[in-house]
Structure formats: structure tokens, C-alpha cells
């Protein structure tokens, strides 16, 4: 497989340069194979790998996710409780969850989805905390 190095700039370039240091500062390795070219190959198709691919695609990079599981989100992501909760033992985790809650409210806009597109949804059911 041939590798071609091409220049990139911006925040995503810093991420890619850290991930692919052999390509050199400000450069991206391009993987050629199967008639397609990718700027980034992401190992993992769960929530983290998919989120990385989404954000890189929004910045104009071509991505390929590879995973040994039969479909996206099938590994440890599929075993998560799928809840957004603000209660954690560390304040930073609570702040991150609070930010995530507000991101869910703008999910369709973040994805730039069509108004009639069927998306996963946040169902607010309330919560309570009991001090023991």
C-alpha cells in the first residue's frame, strides 16, 4: 500500500500530527487501498471512534473506522447504560456530564441532520439523589 504525505493545517492537524508522528509536523499520511484514499484510519467503531470520525469529517478529513465487531457500537458501547446523569464522585466528571446534557439538546443541529431524519433522542425522565 502506498502512503502519500500531504500538508494540513489547523486544530485537526495538531491531533493528527500527534497521532501520526512519523508523517511529520503538519502532515497527514494518506492510506491508499481498495480504490479509496483516507486521511485517517480510526481503530474502533464504538462511541469514541465514531465521535472522532464525525468531528474529523466535519473538518474535511476522509476517515475509515475499522473494528472487529459486526457493526458500529457493538462492543463495550452496547453494554453502556445509555444515561446522562450529573452525579459522579469527581467535580470534573459532573461538569462534563452537564455539558453533555446540553449537547444532547442540540444533537440534530450538531449532526447537521435533515429535519425529518430519524435520530436517537434524549428522553428526560428526571432523577433523584439520596444521601446515605
N, C-alpha and C positions, 0 to 999 in steps of 0.2 A: 504494500500500500504506500502510495506516495504522500508525503507531507509537504505542504506549501506554507510558507510564513507570510502573513500579510499584516500591515500596520493597523492598529486600532487605538483609539484614544478615549478618555472619559473614565467614569467610575467603574463601568463594567470591565474596562481594560485592566484596572488595578486588580479586580477579582480574578480575572483570567490569568494575569501575569503571576499572581500568587499561586494559582492552581497549576499553571504550566510553566514553571520557571525555566525549563530548557529551551523554550521558544524565545526567551529574551524579553527585556522590558518593553512594554507597549506593543507586543506582537502576539498573534494568535496562531496556533497550529491548526491547519485545516486538514481534516481527515477525508480522504477520498476512498470510496468503496461502494460497490453496488450501484454505480452510476449516480450517486449523490455526494454532496460535499457538506460537511458540518464544521462550524466554528468550535463547538463544544460538545463533547460526549460526556453525559452525566450517568454515573453508575448509581442506579436506584430509581424506581418508579413510584415510590411512596409519596407521602405528603411533602417531604423536604426536597426530594429530587424533582417532583412535579412543580413545586413552587419556584425552585431555581430555574427550571426550564421556562416557566411562564415569564419571569422577570427578565431573563436574558433575551427571550423572543421579543418582548416589548421594547427592548433596546436595539433590536435589529439583528441579533445573532441567530444563526441557524443551530438548532440543538438536536441531539439524539439521546433519548433515555434508553438505557439497557438494564434489564432486570431478569433474574432467573424465574420470577413468578409469572403465572399465566396472564395477568392483567394488571393495570396500574392500581396502586393502593391495596394490593392483595396481601402484602406481608404484614409487618407489625402495625401499619396504619389501619388495617382492617380490624385489629383487635382493640383499638382505642375506644374509649367510652363516648367519643364524639360529643363532648360537652364543652361549653365555655363557662368557666367558673372563676370567680375573683378571689377564691380562698386558697392561699398557699402559705407555706411556712416562711418564705422569704419575700420581703417587700418588693424586690425587683421582679419576681415572678408574678406578683399581684398586679404590678404596673403593666407588665407585658400582656397579661390576660385582659386587663381593662382596655388597653389599646386594641387588642384583637377583637374584643366585643364590638367596638366601634367600627373596625374594618369590616366585620360581617354585615353591618347595616348598609355599607356601600359596596357590597360584593359584586353586584351586577355592573356597576359603574367601573369598578377596578378591572373586571374582566373585559370591559367594553362589549358586553353582550347585547344582542338584539332584545327588544322589549318582550318579544314572545318566546324567547329561548327558555327552555326548561332547565332550571338550575337547582342545586341544593339550596336549602333555606335554613335560616336560623329561626327556631321556634322558641319563643320566650315563655318559660313556664314558671319562673320565679325560683327562689331558693331561700334557704334559711341557714343560720349558723347557731350552733348550741355550744356554749362554753361549758366544759366539763371539769 
